[in-house]
Amino acid sequence: MRVSLAFAAQRIFGMFGYHLRKLESGVRIDDSFDEQLRLAGGDVLTIFEVGAADGRDTSIYAQRYPRAIVHAFEPLPENFAKLQAVAEAEPRIRPENMAVSSKSGTAAFHVAALPDASSLFSARSTGSTFDKYTQKKKSIEVNVTTLDEYCLGVKIDRIDILKMDAQGAELDILKGSKNLIENKRVGLIYTEVNFMKIYDGSCRFHDVAAYLDQLDYELHAIYDQHHNQFGRLAWADAIFLPKDDRA
């Protein structure tokens, strides 16, 4: 009797306690940007990117969502200069030279050896090889806003996609967006999440997940896992959705 390849594969995986299932058409578990596009649909008009760095992902959002305005926040001057150059070539990108947190004002921003690892929080030693990248070079003072206040000021009542890459400040950003989130005016949240305590006072995955659960958002999937040299999960990216919009 002929055994199908799929059945044979399932038998092998079953020996190790795994069960294979075919994904629905279009579902991506290996590409977070394709999955965002599937989940958010074609009617995306407003995207917020907090921690836009040099604008590399900002450009991707502008290309993939041709009707959207992308509000890109980046406090580090050297990164912001590069982000501005990206925005000059695409008028739908609105660069903002500021950090985002749970309250507005000014704050110390810790510039790291690797600019993209800079944070509102001071890096701590983890014994990982990536410590050399998070090591502090200097501190600067930056302007800080909350997304609730910012949206009120520019008269935005909905964020279709909120993307965060803020080196441990993600929970504070969410707290400063509470009015938007609890009223389900954020369609999809795509965020970096730390599993190790890389920065003093920063949040980790379970903090973000618990806070969003209280506001009726839940985890959709985790992507791009990064481990330290000992195999410990250090950080990854995650998509959260309103519970009633779960795909």
N, C-alpha and C positions, 0 to 999 in steps of 0.2 A: 504494500500500500504506500502511495506516495505521500510524503509529509511536506506541507508548505514551509517555505523559509520562515515566514512569520511565526508559524506554530513551533517550529524547531527553536527559533530564537526565544520564544516565550518559555519553552520548557527549560532552556539553559538558565535564563534569568530567574525562573521560578525556583530553581535549585538553591539560589542565593537569597530567596525571600522577596524578589522584586516581581512586579506585574507590569507588563507593557500595555499602554493604551494609546490609540491614535488620537492626535490632537485635532480639534476642529479646524476647518479650513481657515488659513490666515493667521492662526495663533502662533506667536513666536516666543519661545522660552530662552532663546539665545541672543536676541537683539532687542534691547529695551526701546530703541527709537522706533523700530518697526511696530512694536507692540503698542507704544503710545499712539501711533498713528491709527492703528486699528481700533483702539479703545476710545480715543477722543473723537474720531470721525472727521468728516470734511468741513465741519462748520466752526472750526476753531478761529476765533477772532482776537483773543487776548492771551498772551503768554508772558509769564513773569519768570525770569531767570535770576536767581539770587546766588551770587558768586560766579559771575560770568567769565572771570579770568580774562584771557586775551580775545575772547569772542569766538572761539572755535566751535562751540556748541550753539552759540547764538546764530551763527550762519546756517547751521543745519536746520534749526527751527524755522528760520525765515524762508529757507528753500522748500522745506516740506509742507509748510502751511502758508501758501501764497496770499491768503487774505488776512493773515494775523499781524497785529502789532506786537513786537517783542520788547518788553521793558526789561533791560539788562542792568543789574546792579553789581558794581565792582568798586570796592574802596581803595585798593592798592594803586597808587598813581601810575606806576610803570605798566601794570596790566591795563589800567583804564585807558592809557594812551593808545594801546593796541586795539582795544575795544572801540574806541572812537574812530579809528581808521576803518574798521569793519563797518561801522554805522554810516560812515560817509559814502560808502558804496551801496548801501541799502537803506533808503529812507524810512522803512518800516521798523527799523531798530531804534529804540530810544534809550541811549546809554545814561546811566545815573551813577555819579561818582560818590557812592555812599554804601555803608553797610546796612544790614537789616537785622533787627532784633526784637525784643519784647517791649522796648520803650525807646522813644526818640530822644535825640540830644547829640552828645559827642561821647566817644569812648576811645580807650587805648586799643590799637590794633597791632598785633605782634607779627612783625615781618620775619618770615622764615628763610632759611638758606635756599629752599626751593620756593619761589614766590607763590605757587599754587597751594602750598601747605600753610600759608599765613592764616591767622585766625584772630578772632576776638578773644580767644583763650590762649593762655601760655602753654606751650608744649611741655610734656613731661617725658622722662626717660622710661622707655618700655623694655629696653634690652634688645630691641629689634634693629635690624640693619637700616630700616627707614628712619631711625632717629636722626641720622645726619641730615635728612631733608627737612624735618620739622624743627630743627634747632633754631633758636631765636637769633636773629641778627641785630634787630633794633625794634623800638616801638614808635609808632606815629599816632597822632590824634586824627580820628576820622569822624565824619558826620554819620549819624545813625537815624534810620526811620523805622516805622512799623508798617506793615502792609495795609493794615486797617486805616491808618492815618494817610498813607500815600494815596490809596484808592479814593478816599474821601476827598482829598485835595484835587485829584485829577479827574474826579467824577467817573470812576470805573466801578461798576456794580457786580462784575463777575470776572473771574480768572478761569479760563478754560484749562490751562496747564500751568502748574506751579512747579518749577524745577529748582532744587536747592543743592548747592555744593559749598557748604559754609564751614567745613572743618569743625564740627561739633556744636555749632550754634543753631542747628536745625530746630530743636525744641523751642528755643526762644523765638525763632522766626514764626513758628506755628502759634505760639502764645500771643504774639503781636498781630496775628491774623485771625484771632478767635471769632470775631464777628462775622467775617467772611465764611469761615469754615463751618461754624455751627448753623449757619443759615444755608448751607450747601451751595455756596456761591463760588466754590473751587471745584472744578470738574475732575481733575486728575492731579495727584501729587507724585512727582518723581524726585527722589531725594537720595543723596549719599547718606549712609548710616554707618556709624562706627560700632564695632563689636568689642574693641579694646578701648581702654581709657587712654587715649593718645594725648589729650589736652586736659589740663586741670579745670574742673568745673564744667566740662562739656558733657553732652548727652550721649547715650548709646541707643542702639536699636530698640531695646525693650522700653526705654523711656518714650521714644517717638511713637512706637506702636500702641502703648498704653494710653497716651494722651489722645491719639487719633481715635482709638476705640471708644473713648468717652464721648467723642463728637460724632460717632456713627460712621467712621471711616475704617476700612480694614485692608490688610495686606493683600495685594493681588499676586505679586511674585518678586523674587530677588534675582539680581543680575550682577555680573562682573565681580565675583568674589576675589578678594585679595588677602593672601595669607603672609604671615611673617616667616622667617627662615626656620621656625620650629613647627610650622604647619598650623599655627593658630590663626583662626579667621580674624582679620584686622578690620576690614571695612568692605562694603559692597554698595550696590545701588538697589533701590526698592521702589515699586509703584504701589500707591495706596489709592483706593477708590471709595466713594460713598457706598455704604452697604446696599442701598436699594438700586445702585447702578452696577452691581457686581456682574462681570461677564462670565 
